[in-house]
């Protein structure tokens, strides 16, 4: 469902497009191995990853190595690679030569969270990254990093690119990300990178690169089963085998059922991922595929007055989403010469989404004749009401009993097919007698989508359940009315990039390059001509930076880069303020929007040191990102749930991040702090349900804070091995207050800050059997992760005898205290 100012629910309109670009993979010069949570996580400059070692053949115990700058051990490197990594040829870029902040989460850390959602691990281990359940579903979170968002919610300004094995999985229709489709058990590493235009479109605030396991780096088998509060039952199975020196296979299967803690919030997640690999003499090829079939309930935000009566309340139902995906990727790497490596990828992906969303409606009995139905109030200019028409164009007769509370059920279907190819060449020849690494590549992606939407009149009961009547709305002649939509879109994205890292000397390295992006978005109305449009965008985004090794343990870095995001078909199809649409569902017209351009500068220090208690790692950095022509979803005054997209000028996000960690055989500790200052730089007016709105309008001034972005994040996690077989640990998260969505003028009191604490433990019963448990939200803190406003007059407060709502707040409640227990069996 979709969050809109003044309206709860609304189907999330998604189109999954896989746009090929480069991925960033961490590896070392050593051999490959699978990973396991019971071994030490190595400590590296600015990033924690596993140093692969030869893996045992029939079990999943993984040995690891610490890499210390200047120690003479294998150097950890970054490899610009469009697919899953191969054995490594020593041509990767050393971490100390990357002129930007880097954050990595490995399979051990992902497993330790016991969550089927990768976003939970990202929040726990990446400074400056937080999540909220804006949809009301734990499998569809918003992921926020440095003030930029990767969200499954249509209408949310997106600013992060997400890749899986080098394939961009931001959805073409609205750039959203379906986190529920990502096979978490099969993830080998997750990197959050910044300041690199090589990641292509939408990487305004950076990119999240997910690299998957394969049979070369995961050996053995594992079954993991867990259950607990709110009907949670989840299980996963994975198996990897290297058949001989040349062939390997891997497969992972996941299933989750969760009743949810709120009314009407049950969800089911089913995912599979598989890989077949072949390699010889430094060359490597992989064929991997995945399928998912998920049914998700998203109860969205709920009026604060209902939450005061019952923490599991909902406001209108049904609000369900069905996501299905199937994809096939072919990747290859060829080491043509000792200094030239060529890589390529081809991918095919099919995606389908159906949404069913119960909502209030602007359809009501006509003031002049209650036997007929009209749309909206009397137009003050004409003194008339727009008729509510059926699909045949005739005005609808009112079939509802007097006093019935009217609503509607909005449905959408999105079907997309995506194809993409990419190629890349890497050269490590010396330049003027100095070490040098040059990368050049190109990408091409095309996606075809069919989107349909309809609205069925309904009635709303005292439990806010919306029941359909079988009467579907058609066009009424009013530009703001609801009617069926049938749209076909084609997205074509092309990119050409080059990056070069030149070692001036042993301590100083300079990186420079850029990427040229070209995009074409075509809209073809299947019911008329109003939505027809053809839009083209292009831009070159440069990057330059450098690193300096102050000592063998301390490195300084600084860099500047640019990135762009082109308007999506959703935004282009709803960009006319005189013809607003139901955001995220029905499209009206397609005036052109300008592309968003972000310019980022960042600098910092990172280092490692060996102590008696373990390996110490630390980093501190600052950044400033300025967006030009930022796009926002703007609510239409006086029209519940209607709005449009527009460019609102410049915005700025700047901040500081710091992290410290200690890793040893008995102790795993990590703590971080992040400060974010996110503001509008230009004045504009925007529609809002804020109680401070005048005529439904608020005035935004330069310097106002961007809503929904907390200024302070504090995180800490620890795990201690009490004995060789028993471990205990916990983690804590503090999120400071934030402005409500819709309070862009910063006049309403902030959503309160919150702190949450979790505990976990595990016991290795035998070599192959482990039992574990965890408690989430230990102190049962009742807090909300996001707030917005809603139309208090649209529906009565049934929890208060049908009186009118008085509190304008609508909140996204967090889960109460929950207990989980499970076991893991390895073979």
N, C-alpha and C positions, 0 to 999 in steps of 0.2 A: 504494500500500500504506500501511498504517497503522503507526505506531510505538507500541509498547506496552511498558511495563516488563515485562521477562521474556519477551518474545516478539517475534521478528523478523517483519517483513512484516505483511500483512493489508490487504485492499483498502481503498482510500480511498473513503469513501462520500460522494458529492457530489450536490448538487442545485443547479443553477444558477438563481438567481432574480435578476431585475433589478428592484431596488426603486428607484423614481424618487425623486430628491431634487435639490437644487440642485447645480450644479457651479461651480467657480471658475475663471475664464478670464482670462488676461492679454492685454491688447491696448493699442494706443496710438491717439491721435487721427489718426495718419497712415493711408495706404491699406494694402491687403493685399499680401503677397508670399509666395512659397515660400521654403524655407530650404535652406542648403547648408553643409556642414561646412568649406568652404574660406574662409569669410568670418568676420569678427570677431564674437564674441559680445558683445553690449552689456552694460554694467555698470549695474545699477540698485540703488536702495536695497533691500537685503535679498533681492533676487531677480534672477536673470539671465534675460532673455528677449529674443527678437528684436523689434526695432522695425520693423514691416512697412513696406516701400516698394513702389512700383509695380514689378511683375515684368516681365522680358522675356518676349516671347511664346513663343519657341521653344527656350529653353534654361533650365537650372536654376541659373544664377548668381544669388545673392540678395544684394542690398545691404542694409546694416543701418545703424542710427544709434545713437549713444550718447545716453542720457538722463541728464542730470545735474541733481540737485536745484537749483532756482533758476537754471538756465541759460537759461530762456526757450524751450527746445526742447519738443517734445511730451511731455506728462506721461504716464507709464505708469500704467495704471489696472487695478483688479480689477473684474471684472464677474460678479455672481451670476447665473448663466445655466444653464438646465437642458439646453442642447444645445450644439452647436458654435457658436463666435462668429460674429457677422455683421460688417458693416463698421464698427460702432461709431458711437455717437451722441454721445459726450462725456459720457454720464451715469454712467459707471463710477466706482468708488471708487478714488481715488489710493492707490498703494502706501503712501505715508507716513501714510495714515489707517487702516491695518489694524492692530488692536491685538493682533497675535500674530505668531509666527514664520512665515515663508513660505520655501519652497524650490522652485525651478523648474529643470527640465531641458528643454532645447529639442531640436529635431530634429537640429541639428548635433552636439550632445553625444551623443545616442543613436546617431547614425551612426558617430561616432568610436570607439565601443566595438566595432564590427563584430559585435555579439552579437544574435541573434534574440530575446533575452529582455530585456524592459524593466527587469527587476530589476537587471541588471548595471549599467546606466547610473544607476539610482537609488542603488545602493551607492557608486558612484564619486563622485557629485556632491552627495549630500545628507548633511549632517552628522548623526550619530546613527543612521544607517540602515545595517544590515548584512544579509547573506543567508547561508544555509547550505543545503547539499544534503541535508536530512534524509531525503528519499526516495531519494537516490542518483541522481537524474536532474537534469541541468542546466536542464531546461525546467519543473521543478516545485519551485522553491526556496521556503524560508521567507523572508519579508521581515520584519525586526524593526526597529521604530522606537520609540525612547524606552521600550523594554521591552514594547511591544505588538506583536502578530504578525498578519500576513496570510499564511496558510499553505494549501497544498492538502491538508494532512494532517488527516483527520478525527480528532477527539479533542483537537486542539490548541486551547487557549483563545484565541479570536480577539479582536482589539481594534482593527482598522483597517478602515474602510470604503473600498471601491475603486469608482470610477466610470469609465465609458467614455462620453463624450459625454453626461454627466448621468444615465446609467442605472447604478444600483447593481448590481454583478456579484458581490457576495458570495453564495454559494450558500445557499439557504434551509434545506437539510437539516442543514447543519453550519456555516454561515457561512464556509466555506472559499473560497479564490480559486484558480481554474484559470489560472495565468499563461500556460500553453501556448496558450490560446485567444485571447490578445490579439494582434492584428496589429501587430507592433512597427514595421514599415516605414511604416505609415500614421499613426503617432503624431506630432502636431505639437508637443505640449508635455505635460509631466507635472508636476503640482504636488503637493507634500506640504504640507498645511495643518493647523493645530492650532487649538484653542480656538474652535470654531465648531459649535454644535449643529445648524445648518441642514443639515448633512450627514446627519442622521437616525440610524437605528439602527447600532450597532456602531462608531461613530466615537469610541471611548473614548480612544484615543491620537491621533486625527486621521483624516485622509482622504487618499487618493491619487486625484487627479482627472486622468484622461487625456483630452485633447482631440485629435480626429482631424483629418487634413487633408481639404480639399475642393478643388474646381476653382477657387474664387475665390482661395485662398491658396497653391496649388501649381500652377505652370505648367510644361509640358514633360514629358519622359519620362526614365526612368532604369532601367538594368539593372545589377544588382550580383551578382557570382558570387564565391564564396570556397570554398577547400578546405584541408584540412590534417590534422593528427594525429587518430588514433583514428577514421579513416574519415569525418571531417566533410566533408560537401558541402552547401553552402547557397546559395540564390539568391533574389533578389527582383526584382520589376519593378513600377514604378509610373508612372502617367500621369495628368496633370491638364490640363484645358483650359477656359478661359473662352470659350464659344462667341460670346457678344456681351456687351453690358452687363448682360444679365439672366440668362443660363443658364450653368451650369458643370457639368462632370463630373469625377470622379476615381475611380481604381481602383488597388488594390495586391494583388499576389499573392506569397506566400512559400512556400518549401519547404525543409526541412532533413532531412538524414539524418545520424545520428551513431551509430557503433558502440559508443561508450562505452569507457572504459578498464578497466571491470570485466567479469567474466564475465556473460553473459546480460543485457546492458544496452543493446541496440540500440533506437533510437527514430526515429520518422518524424513530422514536423510538416508539415501542409499547411493554409494559411490564405488567405482572400480577404476583402477589404473594398472596398466601393464606395459612392459618394455622388453624388446628382444634386441640384443646388441651383438655386434661382430667387430673384431679388431685384429689387426696384424701389422707388424712393423711400424707402429706409431700411427696408423690409420684406424679410424673408428667410425662405425655406422650404427644408428639406432632407429628402430621403428617402435614408437610408443603410441598408445591409444588410451582413451578413457571414456566412461559413460557415467551419467548420474541421472537419477529420477527422484526429485524431492518434492514433498508437499509441506508447505509452510504456512502457519497462521501468524499474522502480524497485527496485533491489536493496537499498535501505535500509541500516541499519547492519549491521556485521559484527563478530564477536568479534575482539578485539585479537590473540589468538594466531594467528588465520588471516591477519591483515594482516601479521604478522611474517614469515610464510612467503611471502606473495604480496600485493602492494598492490592487485591487482585482484580479490581474492577476494569471494565472495558467500556468504550463509548462507540457504539454501533458495531454490528457484526452481521454478516460474515466479512472478513478481510483475509482472504487466502491467496496464496500464490503457488502455482505449480511450475517448477523449473525442470526442464529436461535438456541434456546436452550429450553429444557424441563427437569425438574428435580423433583425428589420426595425424601424427607428425612423423616425418622422415628427416633425420639429421645425419650429417656426415662431416668428417674431418680427414683431410689428406695432407700429410707432411711431404710436400713435393721435393724439397731440398732441405739441407740442415738449417736454412734460414728462412724458408718460405713455407707457410701453412695456409691451406685453403679450407674454408668451412661453408656449408650450405644447409638450408632448411626449406622444407615444403610442408604446408599444413592445410588441412581441410577440417572444417568444423560446422556442425549443425546445431542450432539452438531453437527451443520452443518454450514459450512462457504463456500461461493463462492466468489471469487474475479475476477474482470475484470480490467486489468491494461494496459493502452497504454503507450508505451515506445519507445525511439530510438532503433536501432538495429545495430548489427555488420554485418548483411547480406547486401551485395552490389553487383553491377555488377562486374564480374571478370575482372581483369586488362587485361588479355590476350584475353578474348572473352566476350564482353559486352552482348552477347545474353544469357549468362549463369549467374547464381548467385553463389557467393562465400561467405565464412564466414571469416571475418577478413582480415587483410593485408597479404602481402607475408611473409611467414615464413623465417627469415634470415638464418636459418640453412639449410633448404631444397630448398629455392628459389621458393616454391610453395604456392599456396593458397588452403585452405581447401574448398572443394565443399560444397555448401548448398544443402542438400538433402531433399526430401519430405518424407512423411510417408512410401512410398514404397521403399525407399532407393535409388531411381534414382536421379541424379543431376537435380536440378530445372532449367527450362528454364526461362529466364527473361521476364515476361509478362508486365512489367511496362514501361510507356512512358519515353523517355530520359529526364533527369533532375528531375524526380520524387524523392521526399524525402521519403526514406523508413523508416518504423518503424515496430513494431510488437505489437500485443495484447496478453499479457500473461494471462492465466486463470488457476486458481487452484480450487480444491474442497477438503475440509477436512471434514470427517465424523468420529465422535468418540462416543464411548459408554463407560461409566465409572461406576464402582461399587466399593463401599468401605464400610468397617465396622470398628468400634472402640469400645473399652471398657475401663472403668476407675474406679478405686476404691479410695476412700478418707477416711482416718482415722484421728480422732481428739483426740485419747486417749493421756493422759499425758505420758511423757517419763522422768523417773527419777524425778518425781514430778514437771516437768515443762510442760507448754503448748507446744504442738507439732502438726504439721499438715503434714501428709504423703500422697502422691499421687503416684499411679502407674497405668500405662495404656499401651495399645497396639493398633496399627492401621494396617490396610491392605487395599491397593487400587490396582486395576488393570484397565487398560484402553486399549482398542483396537481401532486403528485408521486406516483409509484408506485415503491416500493422492494421488491425481492425478494432473498433470500439463501438459499444452500444450502451444504452441506458434504459432500464426497465423501471417503471413506476412501482412503488411499494408502500407498505405501511410499516410503522415502527412501534414495537411493543414496549412495555414498561421495563424490560430487561435490555433495551436498545437493540434487540434483534430485528433485522430488516427482512420483511417477507414480501417477495415479489408478487405482482398482480397479473403478469402476462401481457401487460400493455407497455409497448416500447415507444420511446419518444423519437420524433423526427424533427426536421428543421421547422422552425416556427416563423422565420422571417426576421426575428430579432438576432442581431449579430452576436449576442451573448448567450443564445439558447443552446441546448444540447441536441445533437443529432448524431446519427451513425457516421462513422469514419472508416474509410478504407484507403490505405496509403501504401505505396511501394517506394522504397528508397534504395539508392545505390551509393555506397561510399567507396571512393578510390583514394588510397593513401600511398604516396611514394616518398622514399627517402634516400639520400646519398650522404655518407658521412666519412670523415677521415680524422684520425687522431695520431699525434706523434709525441713520444716522450724521449727527450734528449738528455743524457747525463752530462752535464757540464763538467763535473768531477765526481769523485766518489761520494760526496755529501750533497751536492746540489743537482736537482733534476727539474727540467721545465717541460710542461705539457701544453700543447696548443692544437687547435683543430676546430671542427664544427660540423654541423649537419644542415643540409638543405631539405626542407619538407615541402611537399606539394600535395594538396588535397582538393578533391572535388566531391561535393555532396549534391545529389540530384533527388528531388522529390516529385513523385508522379501521383496525382490525385486519381483514385479509381472510381470516384462518384461524381466528379465535376472537374473544375479547373482552379478552384481557390487555393489549393495547396501546392500547385505546380511551382517548381523553382529549380534553378541550376546555379550553384554557388561554387566558386573556386578561390583557393587561398594558397599562398606560398610564402616561404620565409627562410632565410639563412640564420642559424643560431650559432654564434661562436663560443669557444671556451678557451681560456688561458689560465695557467696556474703554475705553481712551483712548490717544491718541498726542499727543506734544508735539514740535514741531520746534524743537530747541535752537538750531541754526543752519541755514543753507541746506544744509549737508552732513551734519547729524547729527539723527537722530530717536530719541526714546525711546518705548517702548510698554509697556503693562501690561494684563492682562485676566484675567477669571475666567469659567469656563464649566462646564457640566455636560453629560453624555451618558449614554445607557443602552444596554444590550444585553439583549434578551430571550433566554431559553433556546431553543435550536433543537430541532426534532423529534428529532434524534439524542440530544441531552442529556436531553430529557424522556422518551424511550423507554428510557433506561438510567440511572435515577436511584434505584434501590432497592438498598441495600447487601446485603439478604438474598437478592436475585435478580440477581446481577451478570450481565453479558453480555460477549461478545467485543466489545471497544470498537471502534466504527467499523463493525461488520458486523451482528451479530445483536442484536435488541432484545428486552427481557423485560417490563418494566412501566414505568409512567409516573407515579411520584409527582411532585408539583409542585416546581419549583425557583423561587427568587426571581430577579428580574432583577438584572443587574449595573449599578451606578450609579457613574460616575466623576466626580470633582470636580477641576478643573484650575485652577491659577493659574500665570501665567507673566509674565515681564517681561524687557526687554532694550533694547539699543541697536543701531542700524544706520546706515550712512552710506556716502557715496561721495566721491571726490576725484580731480581730474585731476592726474596727475603727468607728468613728461617721458617716462617709460617706458610710459605708458598710463593707463587708468582703474583706480583703486584702489577696491575694494568691500570692506566688512567688516561683521561683525555678531557680537554676543555676547549670549547670553540664558540665563536659568535658568527652570526649571519644577518644579512638584510636582503629581503626579496621584495621587489616593487613590481606590481602588476599594472599594466596599462590596458585600458578598455575592458576591465573586469565585467563579467556577465553575472547578473543576479536574477532570481525569480521574483517578480514584483506582483504583489496582490492588487486586485482591482477594487477600489473603494465601493462599498455597498453591494458587492456581489460575492456571496459566500462561496469560497472555493475557486473563484475565477482569478486569473492573473495572466501575466505575459513575461517574457524575458527581454532584458535590455542591457546595453552597455552603460555602466554607471561611473566611468572615469577610472581613476587610479586608486589602488589600495597598497598598503605596505605591511609586511610581516617581518619582524626582526626579533632576535632573541639570543640567549646564551644557553649552552648545554654543557654539563659536566658529569663525569662518571668515574667511579673507582671500583675495582674488582680485585678479589684475592682468590686464587685457585690452588688447591692442593689435593692430595689423595683423601683427606678427611674433611676439608672445608671448601664450600663453594659460596662466595659472598659477592654481592653486587649492589651498588647504590648509585642513584643518579638524581640530578636536579635539572629542571628545564624552565626557563623563563621565556614567555612569549608576549610580545606587544604587537597586536594586530589592529590596524586602524584604516578608516576611509581617509583619502587625501583630497577628495573633491566633494562639493555640496550637491545634493540632489534630493528630490522628493520621492516618497515611496508609500504605497498603500499598506495599511497595517490594521489589525484588530486591537492594537495597543489602546489602553484606556486614555492615553495622552494624545491619541490621534484626533485631529480636527477635520471633520468631514471625511473620515477614513484615511487621512493623509498625515504623515509625519515628515518633519524636515530633518534631513541628515546633514551635519556640518563637518567640515574637515577636522580631523582629530577624534571623531567619534570611534569607539571601539567596535570591531566587527563582532556580532553576536555569536554565541555558542562555542567560543574559543576561550578556555581557561588560561589565565596568565601564569599559573604556577603548577608544576607537576613534580612530585617527589615520589621516588620508588626505592624499594629495598627488597632484596630476597636473600635467603640464606639456607643452606642445607649442610648438616653436620652428620658425619658418620660416627654414631655412638659406638658401634662395633663394626666388624668386617661385614656383617649381614644386616645391620639395622641402621636406618637413616631417618632423621627427623629434619623438618624445615618449615619455613613459612615465608610469606611475602606480604608487603604492605604497599598501599597506594594512596596518595593524597592528591586530590584534584581541587584547585581553588574555585572560587565563585566565577560565574559567567553570565553574560547578558542573555535574555530570552531571545529566541528567534522571533523577529518582528519588532524588536526594540532597538532598531538601528540608530535611533536618536539617543539612546542611553538614558532614558527618563524613568524607567521602571526599576524597582529594586532587583538586584541580581539573584539568580538561582544560587542557593547556598552551596558552599564548599562541602566536600565529603571525604571521609577516610574509610578504607575497607581493609580488613586483615584476613588472611587465609593461612591455614595450617595443612601440612601433609606429612605422611610417613610411609616408609616401605620396609618390608622385611623379606630377605632372601631365604626362603625356607629350604630350598635345595639349589643345586647349580642351575636347574632349569625352571624352577617355580618361584615366583615372587608374588606376595600379597601386598596390597597398599590401601591407603585410605586418605581422604582429605576432607576438610571442613572449609567451605567458602562463606565469606561474610561472617566471621567468627562471632562478632558481637551483635549480629542481627540488626545492623544499622539500616534504617529506612531512609533512603535517599533517592534522588532523581538525577539521572545523567544528562537530561536535556529538558528545556522548557520552552513553550511557545504560548500563543494566545488563541482563543477560539471565539466564535460568535455565540454569546451567552443567550441570545433570544431565539436561537434556531430550534432547540429542543428543550423540554422541561427537565427539571431535576427530579427524576422519579424517586431518588433516595431521600428526598425532602418533601414528599407528598405532591410532587408535580409543580413546585414553586419554580420561579425563574432563577437561573444561576446568577450569583453575585460576584464570584471570584473569576477573573478573566484568565487565570493560569491553566494551562494544559500541560501535563508532565509525563515524562517517560520513567516509570518507577523501576528501580533495580531489584534484582532477586533478593529475597530474604535469605536467612541462614540456610545452608544446604549441606547435607552429609552424603558422601559417596564412598564406596568401597569396591575393590576389584582385584583381579589377579591376572598375572601375565605368565604365559608358558612359552619357553623357547626350546627350539630343537636344533 
